[in-house]
Amino acid sequence: MNKTSLIAVIAAVFSALAALLSVGLVPQFWGTQYKIVILAGQSNAVGRAPILPEWRIDSLGISQLGRFGDTNLTIIPAVEPLAHWDSSGAAFGLKAVSLLRGIEGGDMLIVPAAMGASGFVDNMWTAKTGPLYVDLVQRTRSVLNRYPGSTIRAVLWHQGETEWEESADGYNALFPQQMTEMVAALREDLPIADTPFVMGGTVPAWSDRQTPNANAVLERIAADIGACFVSSEELLPMADGIHFELGSQIRLGQRYFDAMQNC
């Protein structure tokens, strides 16, 4: 084999290896070890609050896993809106992770995995088979494979409105069981057996209009699955009545951070 052919073969090998690395099929034995925070659920996890000047989040040392176009499955800066399925506004997640990094240091990586109006009643988060469940697991595994030594620091979950809003009966009575099964499956499929799983309450005024009371249901689920529950008491909605306004998202981020510390 002449020199030119050898160079071409080597280039092809490295090109193939780079392609496999980009999707997490081959581990990298060098580089960063991340503290991973998974953000999942529906629209209040995505964020619908407009990103205004008062939204000042120190994201130094925080990255996220990209989703769109050439950034898919690559490590990119963590800036709002994060790369959830339907990125649009500001939510609690980046605030919570910024506060966490402020006391723990290290390289933080957010895996955004939420989608507005998603739930169990529509099978989007069904354990093992729901498309959003599968996406969350696969994307998180891709990071763990590519960056050995990385750990999952927390799962921050906010979801539930769809179980009332989209149920033909006014409430998905299977919701507690389905949520329990999903968390159990996640603990099988990802190394999070001892990782804080934190879930939060919905807009209080919206919750109080639901039968049964949404936040009471969510708090019971949290207790049953060994998760930490973040109260939404005194937090305010946007004009639509169901999504948290910007100041409340900031306060919610503080509460998720506090829960991560004590969960």
For each residue, the residues with C-beta under 8 A, 3 or more apart:
1: 5 6 9
2: 5 6
3: 6 7
4: 7 8
5: 1 2 8 9
6: 1 2 3 9 10
7: 3 4 10 11
8: 4 5 11 12
9: 1 5 6 12 13
10: 6 7 13 14
11: 7 8 14 15
12: 8 9 15 16
13: 9 10 16 17
14: 10 11 17 18
15: 11 12 18 19
16: 12 13 19 20
17: 13 14 20 21 26
18: 14 15 21 22
19: 15 16 22 23
20: 16 17 23 25 26
21: 17 18 24 25 26 28 146
22: 18 19 73 74
23: 19 20 73 142
24: 21 73 141 142 143 144 145 146
25: 20 21 145
26: 17 20 21 145 146
27: 145 146 147 148
28: 21 31 146 147 148
29: 148
30:
31: 28 146 147
32: 107 147 150
33: 106 107 147 148 149 150 151
34: 63 106 107 108 109 143 147 150 151
35: 104 106 107 108 109 150 151 153
36: 108 109 110 111 140 143 144 150 151 152 153
37: 93 96 97 100 108 109 110 111 152 153 154 155 156
38: 110 111 113 136 140 152 154 155 156
39: 45 82 84 91 93 110 111 112 113 114 156
40: 45 113 114 132 136 155 156 157 159
41: 44 45 114 118 157 158 159 199
42: 45 46 114 115 116 117 118 119 158 159 160 161 162
43: 46 47 48 86 114 116 117 161 242 243
44: 41 47 48 91 92 158 161 200 202 203 243 244
45: 39 40 41 42 84 91 92 93 114 156 157 158 159
46: 42 43 81 82 84 85 86 87 88 89 91 114 115 116
47: 43 44 80 81 82 88 89 90 91 92 93 249
48: 43 44 88 89 116 238 240 243 244
49: 89 90 91 238 243 244 245 246 249
50: 89 90 246
51: 55 80 81 89 90
52: 55 246
53: 56
54: 246 247
55: 51 52 80 90 246 250
56: 53
57: 80 94 95 98
58: 98 102
59: 62 77 78 79 94 98
60: 101
61: 101 105 106 107 108
62: 59 77 78 94 97 98 101 108 109 110
63: 34 75 76 77 78 107 108 109 110
64: 75 76 77 78 82 83 109 110 111 112
65: 73 74 75 76 83 109 110 111 112 139 142 143
66: 71 72 73 74 75 76 83
67: 71 72 83 84 85 112
68: 71 72 83
69: 72
70: 74
71: 66 67 68 74 76 83
72: 66 67 68 69
73: 22 23 24 65 66 139 142
74: 22 65 66 70 71
75: 63 64 65 66 109
76: 63 64 65 66 71 83
77: 59 62 63 64
78: 59 62 63 64 82 94 97 108 110
79: 59 82
80: 47 51 55 57 89 90 91 94
81: 46 47 51 84 87 88 89 90
82: 39 46 47 64 78 79 87 91 93 94 110 112
83: 64 65 66 67 68 71 76 87 112
84: 39 45 46 67 81 87 112 113 114 115
85: 46 67 113 114 115 116 118 132
86: 43 46 115 116
87: 46 81 82 83 84 112
88: 46 47 48 81 116
89: 46 47 48 49 50 51 80 81
90: 47 49 50 51 55 80 81 94 246 249
91: 39 44 45 46 47 49 80 82 94 158 249 253
92: 44 45 47 95 96 156 158 200 244 249 250 252 253 255 256
93: 37 39 45 47 82 96 97 110 112 156 253 256
94: 57 59 62 78 80 82 90 91 97 98 110 253
95: 57 92 98 99 249 250 252 253 254 256 257
96: 37 92 93 99 100 156 253 254 256 257 260
97: 37 62 78 93 94 100 101 108 110
98: 57 58 59 62 94 95 101 102 253
99: 95 96 102 103 253 254 257
100: 37 96 97 103 104 108 153 154 257 260 261
101: 60 61 62 97 98 104 105 106 108
102: 58 98 99
103: 99 100
104: 35 100 101
105: 61 101
106: 33 34 35 61 101
107: 32 33 34 35 61 63
108: 34 35 36 37 61 62 63 78 97 100 101 153
109: 34 35 36 37 62 63 64 65 75 143 150
110: 36 37 38 39 62 63 64 65 78 82 93 94 97
111: 36 37 38 39 64 65 136 139 140 143
112: 39 64 65 67 82 83 84 87 93
113: 38 39 40 84 85 132 135 136 139
114: 39 40 41 42 43 45 46 84 85 118 158 159
115: 42 46 84 85 86 118 124 132
116: 42 43 46 48 85 86 88
117: 42 43 162 165 166
118: 41 42 85 114 115 122 124 125 132 159 162
119: 42 122 124 125 159 160 161 162 163 166 172 175
120: 123 124 125 126 130 162 163 172 174 175 178 179 182
121: 162 163 166 167 172 175
122: 118 119 162 166
123: 120 126 129 130
124: 115 118 119 120 130 131 132 133
125: 118 119 120 130 132 133 159 178 182
126: 120 123 129 130 133 178 182
127: 130 133 178 181 182 184 185 186
128: 133 134 185 189
129: 123 126 133 134
130: 120 123 124 125 126 127 133 134 182
131: 124 134 135
132: 40 85 113 115 118 124 125 135 136
133: 124 125 126 127 128 129 130 136 137 182 185 186
134: 128 129 130 131 137 138
135: 113 131 132 138 139
136: 38 40 111 113 132 133 139 140 186
137: 133 134 140 141 186 189 190
138: 134 135 141 142
139: 65 73 111 113 135 136 142 143
140: 36 38 111 136 137 143 144 152 190
141: 24 137 138 144 145 190
142: 23 24 65 73 138 139 145 146
143: 24 34 36 65 109 111 139 140 146 147 150
144: 24 36 140 141 147 148 150 152 191
145: 24 25 26 27 141 142 148
146: 21 24 26 27 28 31 142 143
147: 27 28 31 32 33 34 143 144 150
148: 27 28 29 33 144 145
149: 33
150: 32 33 34 35 36 109 143 144 147
151: 33 34 35 36 191
152: 36 37 38 140 144 155 190 191 192 195
153: 35 36 37 100 108 195 196 260
154: 37 38 100 195 196 197 198 260 263
155: 37 38 40 152 186 192 195 196 197 198
156: 37 38 39 40 45 92 93 96 198 256 260
157: 40 41 45 197 198 199 200 227
158: 41 42 44 45 91 92 114 199 200
159: 40 41 42 45 114 118 119 125 162 199
160: 42 119 163 164 175 202 214 217 218
161: 42 43 44 119 164 165 202 206 214 242
162: 42 117 118 119 120 121 122 159 165 166
163: 119 120 121 160 166 167 171 172 175
164: 160 161 167 170 171 172 210 214
165: 117 161 162 242
166: 117 119 121 122 162 163 172
167: 121 163 164 170 171 172
168:
169: 172 173
170: 164 167 211
171: 163 164 167 175 210 211 212
172: 119 120 121 163 164 166 167 169 175 178
173: 169
174: 120 177 178
175: 119 120 121 160 163 171 172 178 179 217 221
176: 179 180 217 220 221 224
177: 174 180 181
178: 120 125 126 127 172 174 175 181 182
179: 120 175 176 182 183 221 225
180: 176 177 183 184 221 224 225
181: 127 177 178 184 185
182: 120 125 126 127 130 133 178 179 185 186
183: 179 180 186 187 197 225 227
184: 127 180 181 187 188 225
185: 127 128 133 181 182 188 189
186: 127 133 136 137 155 182 183 189 190 192 197
187: 183 184 190 192 193
188: 184 185
189: 128 137 185 186
190: 137 140 141 152 186 187
191: 144 151 152 195
192: 152 155 186 187 195 197
193: 187
194:
195: 152 153 154 155 191 192
196: 153 154 155 228 259 260 263
197: 154 155 157 183 186 192 225 226 227 228 263
198: 154 155 156 157 227 228 229 230 256 259 260 263
199: 41 157 158 159 218 221 222 227 228 229 230
200: 44 92 157 158 218 229 230 231 232 252 255 256
201: 204 207 214 215 218 219 229 230 231 232 233
202: 44 160 161 206 207 214 215 218 232 242
203: 44 206 207 232 235 236 237 241 242 243 244
204: 201 207 208 215 232 233 234 235
205: 208 209 237 241
206: 161 202 203 209 210 214 237 241 242
207: 201 202 203 204 210 213 214 215 216 232
208: 204 205 213
209: 205 206
210: 164 171 206 207 213 214
211: 170 171
212: 171 216 217
213: 207 208 210 216 217
214: 160 161 164 201 202 206 207 210 217 218
215: 201 202 204 207 218 219 231 232
216: 207 212 213 219 220
217: 160 175 176 212 213 214 220 221
218: 160 199 200 201 202 214 215 221 222 229
219: 201 215 216 222 223 229
220: 176 216 217 223 224
221: 175 176 179 180 199 217 218 224 225 227
222: 199 218 219 225 227 228 229
223: 219 220 227 229
224: 176 180 220 221
225: 179 180 183 184 197 221 222
226: 197
227: 157 183 197 198 199 221 222 223 263
228: 196 197 198 199 222 259 260 262 263
229: 198 199 200 201 218 219 222 223 259
230: 198 199 200 201 252 255 256 259
231: 200 201 215 255
232: 200 201 202 203 204 207 215 235 244 248 252
233: 201 204
234: 204
235: 203 204 232 244 248 251 252
236: 203 244 245 247 248
237: 203 205 206 240 241 242 243 244 245 248
238: 48 49 241 242 243 244 245
239:
240: 48 237 243
241: 203 205 206 237 238
242: 43 161 165 202 203 206 237 238
243: 43 44 48 49 203 237 238 240
244: 44 48 49 92 203 232 235 236 237 238 248 249 252
245: 49 236 237 238 248 249
246: 49 50 52 54 55 90 249 250
247: 54 236 250 251
248: 232 235 236 237 244 245 251 252
249: 47 49 90 91 92 95 244 245 246 252 253
250: 55 92 95 246 247 253 254
251: 235 247 248 254 255
252: 92 95 200 230 232 235 244 248 249 255 256
253: 91 92 93 94 95 96 98 99 249 250 256 257
254: 95 96 99 250 251 257 258
255: 92 200 230 231 251 252 258 259
256: 92 93 95 96 156 198 200 230 252 253 259 260
257: 95 96 99 100 253 254 260 261
258: 254 255 261 262
259: 196 198 228 229 230 255 256 262 263
260: 96 100 153 154 156 196 198 228 256 257 263
261: 100 257 258
262: 228 258 259
263: 154 196 197 198 227 228 259 260
